[in-house]
Amino acid sequence: MAVSKWGRCPWSYEFEKEKIYPEDLEKFKPISGPFAVFECIGTCGEYIIIKSGDNTFRVKPEIFRELTEPKYKIGDTVKIKDMYATILFIEWHNEKTEHYYYITVNGKRKSRRYFESELSFYSVVSC
Protein backbone atom coordinates (compact mmCIF):
# COMPACT_ATOMS: atom_id res chain seq x y z
CA MET A 1 0.00 0.00 0.00
CA ALA A 2 1.45 3.33 -1.03
CA VAL A 3 1.73 6.11 1.50
CA SER A 4 -0.11 9.38 0.76
CA LYS A 5 -3.05 7.59 -0.86
CA TRP A 6 -6.59 8.57 0.04
CA GLY A 7 -9.52 6.23 0.51
CA ARG A 8 -12.32 4.96 2.68
CA CYS A 9 -12.58 1.88 4.87
CA PRO A 10 -16.01 0.30 4.63
CA TRP A 11 -16.17 -2.47 7.21
CA SER A 12 -18.59 -4.13 9.58
CA TYR A 13 -18.05 -3.87 13.34
CA GLU A 14 -20.09 -7.04 13.76
CA PHE A 15 -18.17 -9.17 11.23
CA GLU A 16 -14.76 -7.56 10.68
CA LYS A 17 -13.40 -6.45 14.07
CA GLU A 18 -10.17 -8.32 13.39
CA LYS A 19 -9.39 -5.95 10.52
CA ILE A 20 -8.83 -3.06 12.93
CA TYR A 21 -5.84 -3.05 15.28
CA PRO A 22 -7.31 -4.09 18.68
CA GLU A 23 -6.12 -0.97 20.54
CA ASP A 24 -7.65 1.27 17.84
CA LEU A 25 -11.03 -0.45 17.51
CA GLU A 26 -13.09 1.60 19.99
CA LYS A 27 -11.77 4.98 18.83
CA PHE A 28 -12.11 3.99 15.15
CA LYS A 29 -15.73 2.86 15.43
CA PRO A 30 -17.40 6.32 15.76
CA ILE A 31 -15.22 7.96 13.08
CA SER A 32 -15.34 5.22 10.48
CA GLY A 33 -18.68 5.59 8.78
CA PRO A 34 -18.82 3.84 5.39
CA PHE A 35 -18.17 7.12 3.56
CA ALA A 36 -15.47 8.62 5.80
CA VAL A 37 -12.28 9.53 3.94
CA PHE A 38 -8.81 8.78 5.31
CA GLU A 39 -5.23 9.34 4.21
CA CYS A 40 -2.84 6.38 4.30
CA ILE A 41 0.32 7.69 6.00
CA GLY A 42 2.37 4.57 6.66
CA THR A 43 2.57 0.91 7.55
CA CYS A 44 2.96 -0.99 10.80
CA GLY A 45 3.57 -4.70 10.33
CA GLU A 46 0.52 -6.20 8.63
CA TYR A 47 -1.49 -2.97 9.09
CA ILE A 48 -1.57 0.34 7.28
CA ILE A 49 -1.78 3.57 9.24
CA ILE A 50 -4.60 5.86 8.19
CA LYS A 51 -5.35 9.38 9.33
CA SER A 52 -8.41 11.59 9.67
CA GLY A 53 -7.55 15.00 11.12
CA ASP A 54 -5.48 14.38 14.26
CA ASN A 55 -6.70 10.79 14.59
CA THR A 56 -4.62 7.85 13.38
CA PHE A 57 -5.65 4.21 13.16
CA ARG A 58 -4.13 0.90 12.12
CA VAL A 59 -6.26 -1.18 9.77
CA LYS A 60 -5.74 -4.15 7.47
CA PRO A 61 -5.03 -2.97 3.92
CA GLU A 62 -7.80 -5.12 2.41
CA ILE A 63 -10.51 -2.80 3.79
CA PHE A 64 -8.92 0.35 2.29
CA ARG A 65 -10.67 1.46 -0.90
CA GLU A 66 -8.56 3.99 -2.78
CA LEU A 67 -10.12 7.30 -3.90
CA THR A 68 -8.88 10.50 -5.48
CA GLU A 69 -7.20 12.99 -3.17
CA PRO A 70 -9.65 15.56 -1.78
CA LYS A 71 -9.13 19.17 -2.81
CA TYR A 72 -9.49 20.35 0.79
CA LYS A 73 -8.08 18.73 3.92
CA ILE A 74 -9.34 18.64 7.51
CA GLY A 75 -8.37 21.91 9.18
CA ASP A 76 -8.20 23.92 5.93
CA THR A 77 -9.86 27.33 5.98
CA VAL A 78 -12.25 27.76 3.09
CA LYS A 79 -14.67 30.37 1.89
CA ILE A 80 -18.33 29.64 1.29
CA LYS A 81 -20.47 32.50 0.03
CA ASP A 82 -19.51 35.39 2.32
CA MET A 83 -18.34 33.21 5.25
CA TYR A 84 -15.07 31.63 6.23
CA ALA A 85 -15.20 28.05 7.45
CA THR A 86 -12.94 25.25 8.61
CA ILE A 87 -13.08 21.75 7.15
CA LEU A 88 -14.15 19.40 9.94
CA PHE A 89 -14.67 16.08 8.19
CA ILE A 90 -14.49 14.60 4.68
CA GLU A 91 -16.75 11.94 3.21
CA TRP A 92 -17.29 10.32 -0.19
CA HIS A 93 -20.48 10.42 -2.26
CA ASN A 94 -20.77 7.15 -4.19
CA GLU A 95 -23.34 8.28 -6.73
CA LYS A 96 -21.63 11.58 -7.57
CA THR A 97 -18.17 10.00 -7.15
CA GLU A 98 -16.83 13.05 -5.37
CA HIS A 99 -15.84 14.26 -1.94
CA TYR A 100 -18.09 16.31 0.28
CA TYR A 101 -17.23 18.22 3.42
CA TYR A 102 -18.64 19.07 6.80
CA ILE A 103 -17.54 22.45 8.09
CA THR A 104 -17.56 24.71 11.11
CA VAL A 105 -18.23 28.44 11.00
CA ASN A 106 -17.14 30.45 14.05
CA GLY A 107 -16.65 27.16 15.90
CA LYS A 108 -20.18 25.91 15.20
CA ARG A 109 -20.71 22.83 13.08
CA LYS A 110 -22.97 23.25 10.07
CA SER A 111 -25.36 20.35 9.61
CA ARG A 112 -25.38 20.30 5.81
CA ARG A 113 -22.66 18.91 3.61
CA TYR A 114 -20.79 20.94 1.03
CA PHE A 115 -19.29 19.78 -2.26
CA GLU A 116 -16.01 21.07 -3.65
CA SER A 117 -17.81 23.28 -6.16
CA GLU A 118 -19.42 25.19 -3.27
CA LEU A 119 -16.12 25.97 -1.53
CA SER A 120 -13.02 27.93 -2.39
CA PHE A 121 -9.64 28.29 -0.74
CA TYR A 122 -9.24 31.11 1.71
CA SER A 123 -6.19 33.09 0.75
CA VAL A 124 -4.47 35.85 2.64
CA VAL A 125 -3.14 38.65 0.49
CA SER A 126 -0.12 40.32 1.96
CA CYS A 127 1.82 43.37 0.82
C-alpha positions as CSV (number, residue, x, y, z in Angstrom):
1,M,0.0,0.0,0.0
2,A,1.4,3.3,-1.0
3,V,1.7,6.1,1.5
4,S,-0.1,9.4,0.8
5,K,-3.0,7.6,-0.9
6,W,-6.6,8.6,0.0
7,G,-9.5,6.2,0.5
8,R,-12.3,5.0,2.7
9,C,-12.6,1.9,4.9
10,P,-16.0,0.3,4.6
11,W,-16.2,-2.5,7.2
12,S,-18.6,-4.1,9.6
13,Y,-18.1,-3.9,13.3
14,E,-20.1,-7.0,13.8
15,F,-18.2,-9.2,11.2
16,E,-14.8,-7.6,10.7
17,K,-13.4,-6.5,14.1
18,E,-10.2,-8.3,13.4
19,K,-9.4,-5.9,10.5
20,I,-8.8,-3.1,12.9
21,Y,-5.8,-3.1,15.3
22,P,-7.3,-4.1,18.7
23,E,-6.1,-1.0,20.5
24,D,-7.6,1.3,17.8
25,L,-11.0,-0.5,17.5
26,E,-13.1,1.6,20.0
27,K,-11.8,5.0,18.8
28,F,-12.1,4.0,15.1
29,K,-15.7,2.9,15.4
30,P,-17.4,6.3,15.8
31,I,-15.2,8.0,13.1
32,S,-15.3,5.2,10.5
33,G,-18.7,5.6,8.8
34,P,-18.8,3.8,5.4
35,F,-18.2,7.1,3.6
36,A,-15.5,8.6,5.8
37,V,-12.3,9.5,3.9
38,F,-8.8,8.8,5.3
39,E,-5.2,9.3,4.2
40,C,-2.8,6.4,4.3
41,I,0.3,7.7,6.0
42,G,2.4,4.6,6.7
43,T,2.6,0.9,7.6
44,C,3.0,-1.0,10.8
45,G,3.6,-4.7,10.3
46,E,0.5,-6.2,8.6
47,Y,-1.5,-3.0,9.1
48,I,-1.6,0.3,7.3
49,I,-1.8,3.6,9.2
50,I,-4.6,5.9,8.2
51,K,-5.3,9.4,9.3
52,S,-8.4,11.6,9.7
53,G,-7.5,15.0,11.1
54,D,-5.5,14.4,14.3
55,N,-6.7,10.8,14.6
56,T,-4.6,7.8,13.4
57,F,-5.7,4.2,13.2
58,R,-4.1,0.9,12.1
59,V,-6.3,-1.2,9.8
60,K,-5.7,-4.2,7.5
61,P,-5.0,-3.0,3.9
62,E,-7.8,-5.1,2.4
63,I,-10.5,-2.8,3.8
64,F,-8.9,0.4,2.3
65,R,-10.7,1.5,-0.9
66,E,-8.6,4.0,-2.8
67,L,-10.1,7.3,-3.9
68,T,-8.9,10.5,-5.5
69,E,-7.2,13.0,-3.2
70,P,-9.6,15.6,-1.8
71,K,-9.1,19.2,-2.8
72,Y,-9.5,20.4,0.8
73,K,-8.1,18.7,3.9
74,I,-9.3,18.6,7.5
75,G,-8.4,21.9,9.2
76,D,-8.2,23.9,5.9
77,T,-9.9,27.3,6.0
78,V,-12.2,27.8,3.1
79,K,-14.7,30.4,1.9
80,I,-18.3,29.6,1.3
81,K,-20.5,32.5,0.0
82,D,-19.5,35.4,2.3
83,M,-18.3,33.2,5.2
84,Y,-15.1,31.6,6.2
85,A,-15.2,28.1,7.4
86,T,-12.9,25.2,8.6
87,I,-13.1,21.7,7.1
88,L,-14.2,19.4,9.9
89,F,-14.7,16.1,8.2
90,I,-14.5,14.6,4.7
91,E,-16.7,11.9,3.2
92,W,-17.3,10.3,-0.2
93,H,-20.5,10.4,-2.3
94,N,-20.8,7.1,-4.2
95,E,-23.3,8.3,-6.7
96,K,-21.6,11.6,-7.6
97,T,-18.2,10.0,-7.1
98,E,-16.8,13.1,-5.4
99,H,-15.8,14.3,-1.9
100,Y,-18.1,16.3,0.3
101,Y,-17.2,18.2,3.4
102,Y,-18.6,19.1,6.8
103,I,-17.5,22.4,8.1
104,T,-17.6,24.7,11.1
105,V,-18.2,28.4,11.0
106,N,-17.1,30.4,14.0
107,G,-16.6,27.2,15.9
108,K,-20.2,25.9,15.2
109,R,-20.7,22.8,13.1
110,K,-23.0,23.3,10.1
111,S,-25.4,20.3,9.6
112,R,-25.4,20.3,5.8
113,R,-22.7,18.9,3.6
114,Y,-20.8,20.9,1.0
115,F,-19.3,19.8,-2.3
116,E,-16.0,21.1,-3.7
117,S,-17.8,23.3,-6.2
118,E,-19.4,25.2,-3.3
119,L,-16.1,26.0,-1.5
120,S,-13.0,27.9,-2.4
121,F,-9.6,28.3,-0.7
122,Y,-9.2,31.1,1.7
123,S,-6.2,33.1,0.7
124,V,-4.5,35.9,2.6
125,V,-3.1,38.6,0.5
126,S,-0.1,40.3,2.0
127,C,1.8,43.4,0.8
